[in-house]
Amino acid sequence: MGIPSEDKEEGTGLLNDIDKTSQDSGILVNGSGSENPHRRRFLILVPILLLSLTTNIITLSIIVSNPKHYQRPSKYANLHLTHTEPYVLLTDYSSHNTTLADNLWHSINIDSGVVALPDSFAASHDLRTAQRFPWDTSKGIYILHGFHNLHCLKIIYISLFEFRTGQEQSRTWHHIAHCLDALRRQMLCDADDTPRATDRRAEVVSGVGQHRVCRDWGALENWAKAHTACYKRPEKPEDEVGLKRFMHCPEGSGYVVDEGYMPTEEILVGLPEESIATGVAGEV
Ligand SMILES: *[C@@H]1O[C@H](CO)[C@@H](O)[C@H](O)[C@H]1NC(C)=O
């Protein structure tokens, strides 16, 4: 271990000082001379080092005890983790009162999840550009992934509802299968490693008494509404198609709807469905 050179000792900043302290302590052991010129400075630096260590430990313990405040916010809407909720919670969506549950599932609305985002936002967030938003062509139309997945759950529920109540299926099996597949892949992508505790009991239940930390869906909805694409899906999908669905601009949006708008972009054709995933995963 070398003695720190003079110019090294001129270094400024807390880190440099701590570095030198550890070097100095090595020198102290090696030299063990009472006249060591480094000794006095070493003694002065000890309390600073201890203070620094204590501060670090306190900071770390705060971070560990409140992880939600220190997680990075979501990439696009800048959402933080805001609250905890229990894993096992029977909500009205799984009520034995099927009227109640059916009403809730049918009332899920994902219209606000269709948003118009400026190309400048896309560029600064590593997003590809998208289909033009007709009422401001400097923006692209996107569907937020959470809303997409919620839409998928909804149509799976609707399919099961129609089956349960002996009605004809209103969605194609192909669409249902796409949705099941999308949710399956989301789970694989999340690779959620949270261990759910089991209990010795007759029913298979896990996670009782455990909580997860969540973002605020309402905050995402607000962000989406602030970027509205004026989208509204009619109750019967065939009632309103294409451009008409984007003509529902809320008051104050500033957009002027032009019924004669003609898109000029090329239509993306010829790709197999879910081509990106298939290409990457090499699935048949
Ligand atoms: C079931 O839910 C519906 C809709 O909320 C309600 O009107 C009805 O009273 C409920 N039935 C029972 C038995 O609780």
The ligand as a MOL file (V3000), in Angstrom:
LIG
                    3D

  0  0  0     0  0            999 V3000
M  V30 BEGIN CTAB
M  V30 COUNTS 14 14 0 0 0
M  V30 BEGIN ATOM
M  V30 1 C -78.0860 -8.1510 -7.1260 0
M  V30 2 O -77.5430 -6.9880 -7.7360 0
M  V30 3 C -78.5150 -6.1650 -8.3540 0
M  V30 4 C -77.7570 -5.0680 -9.0960 0
M  V30 5 O -76.8810 -4.3910 -8.2510 0
M  V30 6 C -79.4720 -5.6440 -7.3080 0
M  V30 7 O -80.4360 -4.8050 -7.8990 0
M  V30 8 C -80.1260 -6.8190 -6.6070 0
M  V30 9 O -80.9210 -6.3770 -5.5420 0
M  V30 10 C -79.1130 -7.7990 -6.0740 0
M  V30 11 N -79.7490 -9.0010 -5.6290 0
M  V30 12 C -79.5710 -9.5090 -4.4230 0
M  V30 13 C -80.2830 -10.7840 -4.1330 0
M  V30 14 O -78.8400 -8.9990 -3.5940 0
M  V30 END ATOM
M  V30 BEGIN BOND
M  V30 1 1 1 2
M  V30 2 1 1 10
M  V30 3 1 2 3
M  V30 4 1 3 4
M  V30 5 1 3 6
M  V30 6 1 4 5
M  V30 7 1 6 7
M  V30 8 1 6 8
M  V30 9 1 8 9
M  V30 10 1 8 10
M  V30 11 1 10 11
M  V30 12 1 11 12
M  V30 13 1 12 13
M  V30 14 2 12 14
M  V30 END BOND
M  V30 END CTAB
M  END
